[in-house]
Amino acid sequence: MMNYTGIIIGAAVFLSIGICHPITIKLEYHFGRKGWWVFLVAGLLSTAASLLIENYIGSTILGAFAFSCFWGIGEVVKQEKRVLKGWFPENPKRHEYYEQKRKELNI
């Protein structure tokens, strides 16, 4: 009999990374660096849930998702740098903020 556990967990990790990437972009666009706490809260809640769930696969998937969220905290900061370099569109409502940051960083 085949064991699908690894494939299920691998697919879930792939999806969690795929979900976190566009959320990082949207979060930075709308809230800037200040949105990092969303990933922190999601990561902490997922960590707690992972510890409380008895199902091995579910616990593993939630743990992996938690660490994808923790990784997202750093990605929000990096995303701002990508926007400052012009690699991603900036929110026009926050144009003055970006201009000030470009002056500070000599970009």
N, CA, C and O atoms as CSV, one atom per row, in Angstrom:
chain,resi,resn,atom,element,x,y,z
A,1,MET,N,N,0.832,-1.179,0.000
A,1,MET,CA,C,0.000,0.000,0.000
A,1,MET,C,C,0.883,1.252,0.000
A,1,MET,O,O,1.905,1.303,0.685
A,2,MET,N,N,0.481,2.246,-0.767
A,2,MET,CA,C,1.270,3.469,-0.882
A,2,MET,C,C,0.947,4.433,0.261
A,2,MET,O,O,-0.176,4.492,0.760
A,3,ASN,N,N,1.981,5.189,0.654
A,3,ASN,CA,C,1.830,6.173,1.715
A,3,ASN,C,C,1.810,7.569,1.075
A,3,ASN,O,O,2.806,8.003,0.497
A,4,TYR,N,N,0.700,8.250,1.178
A,4,TYR,CA,C,0.531,9.569,0.549
A,4,TYR,C,C,0.828,10.736,1.489
A,4,TYR,O,O,0.668,11.894,1.103
A,5,THR,N,N,1.251,10.449,2.696
A,5,THR,CA,C,1.472,11.496,3.693
A,5,THR,C,C,2.454,12.562,3.200
A,5,THR,O,O,2.182,13.758,3.308
A,6,GLY,N,N,3.570,12.136,2.672
A,6,GLY,CA,C,4.586,13.086,2.195
A,6,GLY,C,C,4.075,13.961,1.064
A,6,GLY,O,O,4.358,15.158,1.022
A,7,ILE,N,N,3.327,13.369,0.153
A,7,ILE,CA,C,2.770,14.123,-0.976
A,7,ILE,C,C,1.744,15.139,-0.479
A,7,ILE,O,O,1.720,16.280,-0.941
A,8,ILE,N,N,0.901,14.725,0.460
A,8,ILE,CA,C,-0.116,15.641,1.010
A,8,ILE,C,C,0.553,16.818,1.715
A,8,ILE,O,O,0.175,17.970,1.501
A,9,ILE,N,N,1.543,16.530,2.551
A,9,ILE,CA,C,2.242,17.599,3.276
A,9,ILE,C,C,3.005,18.488,2.301
A,9,ILE,O,O,2.987,19.712,2.431
A,10,GLY,N,N,3.669,17.883,1.337
A,10,GLY,CA,C,4.411,18.666,0.341
A,10,GLY,C,C,3.508,19.602,-0.440
A,10,GLY,O,O,3.858,20.760,-0.669
A,11,ALA,N,N,2.347,19.108,-0.849
A,11,ALA,CA,C,1.395,19.945,-1.586
A,11,ALA,C,C,0.873,21.071,-0.705
A,11,ALA,O,O,0.695,22.196,-1.172
A,12,ALA,N,N,0.628,20.775,0.564
A,12,ALA,CA,C,0.136,21.805,1.491
A,12,ALA,C,C,1.189,22.889,1.713
A,12,ALA,O,O,0.854,24.072,1.769
A,13,VAL,N,N,2.446,22.502,1.838
A,13,VAL,CA,C,3.528,23.486,2.005
A,13,VAL,C,C,3.642,24.344,0.746
A,13,VAL,O,O,3.781,25.565,0.822
A,14,PHE,N,N,3.583,23.693,-0.401
A,14,PHE,CA,C,3.625,24.422,-1.674
A,14,PHE,C,C,2.501,25.446,-1.746
A,14,PHE,O,O,2.725,26.590,-2.141
A,15,LEU,N,N,1.291,25.041,-1.365
A,15,LEU,CA,C,0.148,25.956,-1.373
A,15,LEU,C,C,0.298,27.080,-0.354
A,15,LEU,O,O,-0.071,28.221,-0.634
A,16,SER,N,N,0.833,26.773,0.823
A,16,SER,CA,C,0.983,27.824,1.836
A,16,SER,C,C,1.984,28.883,1.383
A,16,SER,O,O,1.780,30.074,1.617
A,17,ILE,N,N,3.046,28.455,0.746
A,17,ILE,CA,C,4.004,29.420,0.200
A,17,ILE,C,C,3.343,30.211,-0.918
A,17,ILE,O,O,3.510,31.427,-1.011
A,18,GLY,N,N,2.595,29.516,-1.763
A,18,GLY,CA,C,1.889,30.179,-2.864
A,18,GLY,C,C,0.846,31.174,-2.389
A,18,GLY,O,O,0.603,32.186,-3.046
A,19,ILE,N,N,0.232,30.891,-1.257
A,19,ILE,CA,C,-0.759,31.806,-0.683
A,19,ILE,C,C,-0.080,33.009,-0.032
A,19,ILE,O,O,-0.539,34.143,-0.172
A,20,CYS,N,N,1.008,32.755,0.676
A,20,CYS,CA,C,1.690,33.842,1.403
A,20,CYS,C,C,2.330,34.869,0.469
A,20,CYS,O,O,2.402,36.052,0.804
A,21,HIS,N,N,2.791,34.427,-0.691
A,21,HIS,CA,C,3.478,35.360,-1.602
A,21,HIS,C,C,2.578,36.514,-2.062
A,21,HIS,O,O,2.964,37.671,-1.897
A,22,PRO,N,N,1.404,36.250,-2.626
A,22,PRO,CA,C,0.568,37.386,-3.034
A,22,PRO,C,C,0.030,38.191,-1.851
A,22,PRO,O,O,-0.215,39.390,-1.978
A,23,ILE,N,N,-0.154,37.538,-0.705
A,23,ILE,CA,C,-0.591,38.275,0.486
A,23,ILE,C,C,0.483,39.273,0.901
A,23,ILE,O,O,0.169,40.396,1.293
A,24,THR,N,N,1.738,38.873,0.817
A,24,THR,CA,C,2.852,39.774,1.131
A,24,THR,C,C,2.807,41.011,0.245
A,24,THR,O,O,2.960,42.132,0.729
A,25,ILE,N,N,2.598,40.810,-1.037
A,25,ILE,CA,C,2.566,41.924,-1.987
A,25,ILE,C,C,1.398,42.859,-1.684
A,25,ILE,O,O,1.572,44.077,-1.642
A,26,LYS,N,N,0.217,42.296,-1.473
A,26,LYS,CA,C,-0.977,43.114,-1.190
A,26,LYS,C,C,-0.853,43.826,0.153
A,26,LYS,O,O,-1.243,44.986,0.284
A,27,LEU,N,N,-0.312,43.133,1.142
A,27,LEU,CA,C,-0.168,43.712,2.471
A,27,LEU,C,C,0.751,44.929,2.426
A,27,LEU,O,O,0.438,45.972,3.000
A,28,GLU,N,N,1.888,44.791,1.738
A,28,GLU,CA,C,2.812,45.923,1.639
A,28,GLU,C,C,2.175,47.048,0.845
A,28,GLU,O,O,2.343,48.216,1.193
A,29,TYR,N,N,1.455,46.726,-0.204
A,29,TYR,CA,C,0.828,47.747,-1.043
A,29,TYR,C,C,-0.139,48.600,-0.227
A,29,TYR,O,O,-0.138,49.825,-0.342
A,30,HIS,N,N,-0.956,47.959,0.589
A,30,HIS,CA,C,-1.993,48.685,1.316
A,30,HIS,C,C,-1.534,49.264,2.654
A,30,HIS,O,O,-2.005,50.326,3.061
A,31,PHE,N,N,-0.621,48.575,3.339
A,31,PHE,CA,C,-0.252,48.991,4.695
A,31,PHE,C,C,1.235,49.261,4.879
A,31,PHE,O,O,1.640,49.760,5.929
A,32,GLY,N,N,2.050,48.944,3.888
A,32,GLY,CA,C,3.490,49.114,4.032
A,32,GLY,C,C,4.051,48.123,5.030
A,32,GLY,O,O,3.466,47.070,5.281
A,33,ARG,N,N,5.187,48.474,5.593
A,33,ARG,CA,C,5.834,47.609,6.575
A,33,ARG,C,C,4.963,47.363,7.806
A,33,ARG,O,O,5.117,46.354,8.493
A,34,LYS,N,N,4.063,48.278,8.072
A,34,LYS,CA,C,3.241,48.174,9.272
A,34,LYS,C,C,2.358,46.924,9.279
A,34,LYS,O,O,1.818,46.562,10.324
A,35,GLY,N,N,2.208,46.277,8.158
A,35,GLY,CA,C,1.352,45.101,8.071
A,35,GLY,C,C,2.012,43.802,8.503
A,35,GLY,O,O,1.379,42.747,8.444
A,36,TRP,N,N,3.258,43.849,8.932
A,36,TRP,CA,C,3.983,42.628,9.306
A,36,TRP,C,C,3.294,41.848,10.421
A,36,TRP,O,O,3.401,40.623,10.490
A,37,TRP,N,N,2.597,42.557,11.282
A,37,TRP,CA,C,1.957,41.911,12.438
A,37,TRP,C,C,0.874,40.902,12.016
A,37,TRP,O,O,0.560,39.980,12.770
A,38,VAL,N,N,0.307,41.076,10.814
A,38,VAL,CA,C,-0.692,40.121,10.329
A,38,VAL,C,C,-0.055,38.735,10.199
A,38,VAL,O,O,-0.648,37.729,10.588
A,39,PHE,N,N,1.146,38.699,9.654
A,39,PHE,CA,C,1.858,37.422,9.530
A,39,PHE,C,C,2.245,36.877,10.901
A,39,PHE,O,O,2.201,35.667,11.122
A,40,LEU,N,N,2.620,37.759,11.818
A,40,LEU,CA,C,2.972,37.305,13.160
A,40,LEU,C,C,1.779,36.647,13.848
A,40,LEU,O,O,1.906,35.556,14.404
A,41,VAL,N,N,0.637,37.297,13.812
A,41,VAL,CA,C,-0.566,36.746,14.447
A,41,VAL,C,C,-0.962,35.420,13.787
A,41,VAL,O,O,-1.258,34.446,14.479
A,42,ALA,N,N,-0.968,35.387,12.478
A,42,ALA,CA,C,-1.322,34.148,11.766
A,42,ALA,C,C,-0.343,33.033,12.107
A,42,ALA,O,O,-0.745,31.884,12.295
A,43,GLY,N,N,0.935,33.369,12.187
A,43,GLY,CA,C,1.947,32.374,12.529
A,43,GLY,C,C,1.793,31.852,13.945
A,43,GLY,O,O,1.910,30.650,14.183
A,44,LEU,N,N,1.531,32.752,14.890
A,44,LEU,CA,C,1.354,32.330,16.277
A,44,LEU,C,C,0.099,31.478,16.453
A,44,LEU,O,O,0.119,30.472,17.162
A,45,LEU,N,N,-0.988,31.885,15.807
A,45,LEU,CA,C,-2.225,31.094,15.889
A,45,LEU,C,C,-2.045,29.716,15.253
A,45,LEU,O,O,-2.517,28.714,15.789
A,46,SER,N,N,-1.366,29.673,14.121
A,46,SER,CA,C,-1.121,28.388,13.452
A,46,SER,C,C,-0.194,27.498,14.284
A,46,SER,O,O,-0.367,26.280,14.324
A,47,THR,N,N,0.781,28.107,14.941
A,47,THR,CA,C,1.672,27.344,15.817
A,47,THR,C,C,0.885,26.731,16.969
A,47,THR,O,O,1.027,25.546,17.270
A,48,ALA,N,N,0.055,27.549,17.609
A,48,ALA,CA,C,-0.761,27.054,18.723
A,48,ALA,C,C,-1.689,25.932,18.266
A,48,ALA,O,O,-1.820,24.910,18.939
A,49,ALA,N,N,-2.327,26.131,17.122
A,49,ALA,CA,C,-3.234,25.099,16.599
A,49,ALA,C,C,-2.467,23.820,16.275
A,49,ALA,O,O,-2.961,22.716,16.506
A,50,SER,N,N,-1.268,23.975,15.741
A,50,SER,CA,C,-0.443,22.812,15.410
A,50,SER,C,C,-0.110,21.995,16.660
A,50,SER,O,O,-0.057,20.766,16.610
A,51,LEU,N,N,0.111,22.676,17.763
A,51,LEU,CA,C,0.431,21.986,19.016
A,51,LEU,C,C,-0.780,21.275,19.620
A,51,LEU,O,O,-0.639,20.291,20.346
A,52,LEU,N,N,-1.965,21.786,19.312
A,52,LEU,CA,C,-3.180,21.253,19.922
A,52,LEU,C,C,-3.859,20.151,19.110
A,52,LEU,O,O,-4.639,19.367,19.650
A,53,ILE,N,N,-3.562,20.095,17.823
A,53,ILE,CA,C,-4.206,19.102,16.954
A,53,ILE,C,C,-3.475,17.764,17.072
A,53,ILE,O,O,-2.248,17.702,16.987
A,54,GLU,N,N,-4.235,16.718,17.266
A,54,GLU,CA,C,-3.646,15.388,17.432
A,54,GLU,C,C,-3.327,14.714,16.098
A,54,GLU,O,O,-2.462,13.840,16.038
A,55,ASN,N,N,-4.008,15.107,15.046
A,55,ASN,CA,C,-3.784,14.515,13.731
A,55,ASN,C,C,-2.397,14.904,13.219
A,55,ASN,O,O,-2.073,16.087,13.117
A,56,TYR,N,N,-1.584,13.896,12.900
A,56,TYR,CA,C,-0.202,14.116,12.481
A,56,TYR,C,C,-0.102,14.998,11.234
A,56,TYR,O,O,0.677,15.951,11.201
A,57,ILE,N,N,-0.883,14.679,10.227
A,57,ILE,CA,C,-0.818,15.441,8.973
A,57,ILE,C,C,-1.300,16.869,9.190
A,57,ILE,O,O,-0.650,17.814,8.744
A,58,GLY,N,N,-2.429,17.036,9.866
A,58,GLY,CA,C,-2.951,18.374,10.123
A,58,GLY,C,C,-2.003,19.226,10.944
A,58,GLY,O,O,-1.812,20.408,10.659
A,59,SER,N,N,-1.406,18.619,11.969
A,59,SER,CA,C,-0.453,19.336,12.813
A,59,SER,C,C,0.772,19.770,12.005
A,59,SER,O,O,1.258,20.891,12.155
A,60,THR,N,N,1.258,18.889,11.163
A,60,THR,CA,C,2.428,19.195,10.331
A,60,THR,C,C,2.114,20.310,9.349
A,60,THR,O,O,2.919,21.223,9.168
A,61,ILE,N,N,0.960,20.245,8.719
A,61,ILE,CA,C,0.569,21.271,7.750
A,61,ILE,C,C,0.436,22.630,8.435
A,61,ILE,O,O,0.908,23.638,7.910
A,62,LEU,N,N,-0.201,22.662,9.598
A,62,LEU,CA,C,-0.335,23.934,10.317
A,62,LEU,C,C,1.019,24.471,10.774
A,62,LEU,O,O,1.253,25.679,10.736
A,63,GLY,N,N,1.900,23.587,11.203
A,63,GLY,CA,C,3.246,24.019,11.593
A,63,GLY,C,C,4.006,24.606,10.416
A,63,GLY,O,O,4.676,25.630,10.548
A,64,ALA,N,N,3.901,23.959,9.270
A,64,ALA,CA,C,4.569,24.479,8.066
A,64,ALA,C,C,3.967,25.821,7.652
A,64,ALA,O,O,4.692,26.735,7.258
A,65,PHE,N,N,2.645,25.937,7.743
A,65,PHE,CA,C,1.998,27.208,7.417
A,65,PHE,C,C,2.443,28.304,8.383
A,65,PHE,O,O,2.664,29.444,7.975
A,66,ALA,N,N,2.575,27.956,9.663
A,66,ALA,CA,C,3.033,28.934,10.658
A,66,ALA,C,C,4.391,29.502,10.265
A,66,ALA,O,O,4.604,30.713,10.334
A,67,PHE,N,N,5.298,28.641,9.857
A,67,PHE,CA,C,6.632,29.127,9.517
A,67,PHE,C,C,6.664,29.840,8.169
A,67,PHE,O,O,7.546,30.666,7.933
A,68,SER,N,N,5.724,29.537,7.287
A,68,SER,CA,C,5.578,30.338,6.069
A,68,SER,C,C,5.148,31.756,6.443
A,68,SER,O,O,5.600,32.732,5.844
A,69,CYS,N,N,4.272,31.855,7.436
A,69,CYS,CA,C,3.839,33.176,7.910
A,69,CYS,C,C,4.996,33.926,8.558
A,69,CYS,O,O,5.182,35.118,8.316
A,70,PHE,N,N,5.774,33.225,9.385
A,70,PHE,CA,C,6.930,33.883,10.009
A,70,PHE,C,C,7.918,34.366,8.949
A,70,PHE,O,O,8.504,35.439,9.090
A,71,TRP,N,N,8.103,33.590,7.903
A,71,TRP,CA,C,8.971,33.991,6.794
A,71,TRP,C,C,8.389,35.235,6.116
A,71,TRP,O,O,9.132,36.109,5.670
A,72,GLY,N,N,7.074,35.307,6.042
A,72,GLY,CA,C,6.393,36.445,5.424
A,72,GLY,C,C,6.685,37.767,6.104
A,72,GLY,O,O,6.626,38.813,5.458
A,73,ILE,N,N,6.999,37.747,7.399
A,73,ILE,CA,C,7.347,38.983,8.105
A,73,ILE,C,C,8.550,39.639,7.437
A,73,ILE,O,O,8.535,40.837,7.153
A,74,GLY,N,N,9.572,38.862,7.195
A,74,GLY,CA,C,10.763,39.399,6.520
A,74,GLY,C,C,10.484,39.781,5.078
A,74,GLY,O,O,11.073,40.727,4.554
A,75,GLU,N,N,9.587,39.046,4.439
A,75,GLU,CA,C,9.263,39.343,3.046
A,75,GLU,C,C,8.513,40.663,2.893
A,75,GLU,O,O,8.641,41.323,1.862
A,76,VAL,N,N,7.737,41.057,3.891
A,76,VAL,CA,C,7.061,42.356,3.827
A,76,VAL,C,C,8.108,43.469,3.787
A,76,VAL,O,O,7.972,44.430,3.029
A,77,VAL,N,N,9.146,43.335,4.601
A,77,VAL,CA,C,10.226,44.324,4.620
A,77,VAL,C,C,10.959,44.324,3.271
A,77,VAL,O,O,11.250,45.382,2.715
A,78,LYS,N,N,11.251,43.134,2.759
A,78,LYS,CA,C,11.929,43.033,1.465
A,78,LYS,C,C,11.049,43.567,0.331
A,78,LYS,O,O,11.549,44.150,-0.631
A,79,GLN,N,N,9.739,43.363,0.454
A,79,GLN,CA,C,8.816,43.837,-0.576
A,79,GLN,C,C,8.858,45.349,-0.669
A,79,GLN,O,O,8.804,45.906,-1.765
A,80,GLU,N,N,8.955,46.022,0.473
A,80,GLU,CA,C,9.058,47.482,0.441
A,80,GLU,C,C,10.301,47.901,-0.343
A,80,GLU,O,O,10.247,48.858,-1.115
A,81,LYS,N,N,11.397,47.210,-0.160
A,81,LYS,CA,C,12.631,47.521,-0.896
A,81,LYS,C,C,12.443,47.286,-2.395
A,81,LYS,O,O,12.960,48.045,-3.214
A,82,ARG,N,N,11.707,46.241,-2.749
A,82,ARG,CA,C,11.434,45.975,-4.167
A,82,ARG,C,C,10.596,47.096,-4.780
A,82,ARG,O,O,10.823,47.500,-5.921
A,83,VAL,N,N,9.637,47.587,-4.019
A,83,VAL,CA,C,8.797,48.691,-4.489
A,83,VAL,C,C,9.654,49.944,-4.658
A,83,VAL,O,O,9.526,50.655,-5.655
A,84,LEU,N,N,10.516,50.211,-3.697
A,84,LEU,CA,C,11.375,51.394,-3.770
A,84,LEU,C,C,12.282,51.359,-4.996
A,84,LEU,O,O,12.601,52.402,-5.569
A,85,LYS,N,N,12.694,50.164,-5.395
A,85,LYS,CA,C,13.545,50.006,-6.580
A,85,LYS,C,C,12.745,50.048,-7.878
A,85,LYS,O,O,13.319,50.089,-8.966
A,86,GLY,N,N,11.406,50.038,-7.757
A,86,GLY,CA,C,10.571,50.090,-8.946
A,86,GLY,C,C,10.231,48.738,-9.527
A,86,GLY,O,O,9.690,48.663,-10.630
A,87,TRP,N,N,10.531,47.679,-8.821
A,87,TRP,CA,C,10.257,46.335,-9.318
A,87,TRP,C,C,8.785,45.961,-9.177
A,87,TRP,O,O,8.293,45.087,-9.891
A,88,PHE,N,N,8.079,46.624,-8.253
A,88,PHE,CA,C,6.655,46.397,-8.028
A,88,PHE,C,C,5.973,47.753,-7.957
A,88,PHE,O,O,6.611,48.741,-7.591
A,89,PRO,N,N,4.697,47.824,-8.297
A,89,PRO,CA,C,4.007,49.113,-8.253
A,89,PRO,C,C,3.827,49.613,-6.820
A,89,PRO,O,O,3.603,48.836,-5.892
A,90,GLU,N,N,3.932,50.926,-6.670
A,90,GLU,CA,C,3.704,51.524,-5.355
A,90,GLU,C,C,2.262,52.006,-5.256
A,90,GLU,O,O,1.618,52.300,-6.263
A,91,ASN,N,N,1.783,52.077,-4.055
A,91,ASN,CA,C,0.448,52.588,-3.797
A,91,ASN,C,C,0.496,54.110,-3.952
A,91,ASN,O,O,1.229,54.769,-3.214
A,92,PRO,N,N,-0.260,54.686,-4.882
A,92,PRO,CA,C,-0.211,56.133,-5.090
A,92,PRO,C,C,-0.576,56.932,-3.831
A,92,PRO,O,O,-0.130,58.066,-3.657
A,93,LYS,N,N,-1.374,56.341,-2.974
A,93,LYS,CA,C,-1.754,57.028,-1.734
A,93,LYS,C,C,-0.575,57.165,-0.776
A,93,LYS,O,O,-0.601,57.987,0.139
A,94,ARG,N,N,0.451,56.360,-0.992
A,94,ARG,CA,C,1.620,56.387,-0.118
A,94,ARG,C,C,2.861,56.892,-0.847
A,94,ARG,O,O,3.983,56.608,-0.428
A,95,HIS,N,N,2.669,57.636,-1.933
A,95,HIS,CA,C,3.777,58.109,-2.759
A,95,HIS,C,C,4.776,58.955,-1.969
A,95,HIS,O,O,5.988,58.796,-2.119
A,96,GLU,N,N,4.269,59.843,-1.137
A,96,GLU,CA,C,5.175,60.704,-0.360
A,96,GLU,C,C,6.061,59.882,0.569
A,96,GLU,O,O,7.241,60.186,0.746
A,97,TYR,N,N,5.485,58.839,1.160
A,97,TYR,CA,C,6.263,57.962,2.036
A,97,TYR,C,C,7.407,57.317,1.251
A,97,TYR,O,O,8.550,57.305,1.707
A,98,TYR,N,N,7.089,56.780,0.062
A,98,TYR,CA,C,8.107,56.125,-0.754
A,98,TYR,C,C,9.188,57.120,-1.190
A,98,TYR,O,O,10.373,56.788,-1.190
A,99,GLU,N,N,8.787,58.316,-1.556
A,99,GLU,CA,C,9.769,59.321,-1.966
A,99,GLU,C,C,10.709,59.662,-0.816
A,99,GLU,O,O,11.916,59.794,-1.017
A,100,GLN,N,N,10.163,59.804,0.381
A,100,GLN,CA,C,10.991,60.089,1.556
A,100,GLN,C,C,11.974,58.946,1.803
A,100,GLN,O,O,13.143,59.183,2.108
A,101,LYS,N,N,11.499,57.702,1.672
A,101,LYS,CA,C,12.357,56.541,1.868
A,101,LYS,C,C,13.466,56.495,0.806
A,101,LYS,O,O,14.605,56.147,1.115
A,102,ARG,N,N,13.134,56.843,-0.435
A,102,ARG,CA,C,14.134,56.852,-1.505
A,102,ARG,C,C,15.225,57.873,-1.223
A,102,ARG,O,O,16.401,57.628,-1.494
A,103,LYS,N,N,14.831,59.019,-0.677
A,103,LYS,CA,C,15.822,60.047,-0.322
A,103,LYS,C,C,16.725,59.552,0.804
A,103,LYS,O,O,17.941,59.742,0.766
A,104,GLU,N,N,16.119,58.917,1.805
A,104,GLU,CA,C,16.891,58.404,2.943
A,104,GLU,C,C,17.872,57.333,2.510
A,104,GLU,O,O,18.990,57.273,3.020
A,105,LEU,N,N,17.465,56.486,1.575
A,105,LEU,CA,C,18.275,55.357,1.144
A,105,LEU,C,C,19.097,55.652,-0.107
A,105,LEU,O,O,19.847,54.792,-0.571
A,106,ASN,N,N,18.966,56.853,-0.654
A,106,ASN,CA,C,19.660,57.235,-1.883
A,106,ASN,C,C,19.381,56.279,-3.036
A,106,ASN,O,O,20.291,55.813,-3.722
A,107,ILE,N,N,18.104,56.006,-3.225
A,107,ILE,CA,C,17.699,55.105,-4.325
A,107,ILE,C,C,17.200,55.946,-5.480
A,107,ILE,O,O,16.807,55.405,-6.513
